[in-house]
Amino acid sequence: MNGIPCCLPMSSTRQRELPAEFRADDVRFSEAFAEHVIGRFSQVGDVVLDPFAGFGTTLLAAEALGRQGYGIEYDESRARYIRGLLARPERLVHGDSRQLDSYPLPAIDLSLTSPPYMRRNDPEDPFSSYTQPGRGYAAYLETIQAIYSQLRSMMRPGAHALIEAANLPGEGGITPLAWDIAAAVGEVLTFEGEMVVIWEPSFGPGYDHSYCLVFRKPE
Ligand SMILES: C[S@@+](CC[C@H](N)C(=O)[O-])C[C@H]1O[C@@H](n2cnc3c(N)ncnc32)[C@H](O)[C@@H]1O
């Protein structure tokens, strides 16, 4: 892994306070993390896409660093919230990344996201923001692979895609989500390795670290 550190100690503190309606479901990574990896893997002026934009951390960090931040977010109220914060609100699409290649996006220099997580036995579909019944864990992994297959065709040669994911403790044992995503997406993009992100302070028991998976479209 050329120049990619194996371990990344990182502040987990989110600087931006969410509106009260969102606080019970704060699924964000920290601004410090987004700024660090965007700075490391892209240049000023580059196009940075978050296909699961959440509360807009990637897009806001991209704008702050002089990149062009684009995103897709399924949840309408989150999409509206992000648009209210962006200098270029039209770059956030309220949509569905399962249809990623149907959106008119420019060529992508970097993608950074944390996808909606799934444990092996979760009944809901994460790609509907947990609003619809799921088709199981294998179907979840097939879907994420299909999304990144579309993304591949939209990335510039040599561009990186970064996925922040954790292995998830739960009642039925640990779901090795990060490793399963690495294997699934590694079928469509070159897997260059992972950075172990050490979150300080910890996000809670079992969540003191996660993985920033590094993929690349071949030149
Ligand atoms: C883990 S959160 C991302 C948080 C983001 N990294 C941040 O710091 O704000 C995942 C997001 O993906 C969204 N999502 C779920 N299914 C989606 C889909 N099919 N297309 C686009 N967004 C989706 C969820 O609504 C959620 O906001």
The ligand as an SDF file (V2000), in Angstrom:
LIG
                    3D

 27 29  0  0  0  0  0  0  0  0999 V2000
  -23.8560    5.8360    7.6370 C   0  0  0  0  0  0  0  0  0  0  0  0
  -24.8410    7.0740    6.9230 S   0  0  0  0  0  0  0  0  0  0  0  0
  -23.6290    8.1600    6.1970 C   0  0  0  0  0  0  0  0  0  0  0  0
  -23.1610    9.2490    7.1500 C   0  0  0  0  0  0  0  0  0  0  0  0
  -22.1930   10.2190    6.5140 C   0  0  0  0  0  0  0  0  0  0  0  0
  -20.8920    9.5870    6.2610 N   0  0  0  0  0  0  0  0  0  0  0  0
  -21.9780   11.4390    7.4190 C   0  0  0  0  0  0  0  0  0  0  0  0
  -20.9210   11.5500    8.0640 O   0  0  0  0  0  0  0  0  0  0  0  0
  -22.8760   12.2720    7.5010 O   0  0  0  0  0  0  0  0  0  0  0  0
  -25.5320    6.2650    5.5340 C   0  0  0  0  0  0  0  0  0  0  0  0
  -26.5720    7.0890    4.7810 C   0  0  0  0  0  0  0  0  0  0  0  0
  -26.9350    6.3930    3.5930 O   0  0  0  0  0  0  0  0  0  0  0  0
  -28.2880    6.7160    3.3210 C   0  0  0  0  0  0  0  0  0  0  0  0
  -28.8150    5.7210    2.3640 N   0  0  0  0  0  0  0  0  0  0  0  0
  -29.3400    4.5010    2.6350 C   0  0  0  0  0  0  0  0  0  0  0  0
  -29.7020    3.8860    1.4950 N   0  0  0  0  0  0  0  0  0  0  0  0
  -29.3730    4.7230    0.4790 C   0  0  0  0  0  0  0  0  0  0  0  0
  -29.4970    4.6350   -0.9400 C   0  0  0  0  0  0  0  0  0  0  0  0
  -30.0360    3.5440   -1.5270 N   0  0  0  0  0  0  0  0  0  0  0  0
  -29.0540    5.6660   -1.6850 N   0  0  0  0  0  0  0  0  0  0  0  0
  -28.5110    6.7750   -1.0910 C   0  0  0  0  0  0  0  0  0  0  0  0
  -28.4040    6.9190    0.2440 N   0  0  0  0  0  0  0  0  0  0  0  0
  -28.8030    5.8930    1.0330 C   0  0  0  0  0  0  0  0  0  0  0  0
  -28.9430    6.6870    4.6860 C   0  0  0  0  0  0  0  0  0  0  0  0
  -30.1650    7.4070    4.6720 O   0  0  0  0  0  0  0  0  0  0  0  0
  -27.8550    7.3300    5.5550 C   0  0  0  0  0  0  0  0  0  0  0  0
  -28.0890    8.7050    5.7100 O   0  0  0  0  0  0  0  0  0  0  0  0
  1  2  1  0
  2  3  1  0
  2 10  1  0
  3  4  1  0
  4  5  1  0
  5  6  1  0
  5  7  1  0
  7  8  2  0
  7  9  1  0
 10 11  1  0
 11 12  1  0
 11 26  1  0
 12 13  1  0
 13 14  1  0
 13 24  1  0
 14 15  1  0
 14 23  1  0
 15 16  2  0
 16 17  1  0
 17 18  1  0
 17 23  2  0
 18 19  1  0
 18 20  2  0
 20 21  1  0
 21 22  2  0
 22 23  1  0
 24 25  1  0
 24 26  1  0
 26 27  1  0
M  CHG  2   2   1   9  -1
M  END
$$$$
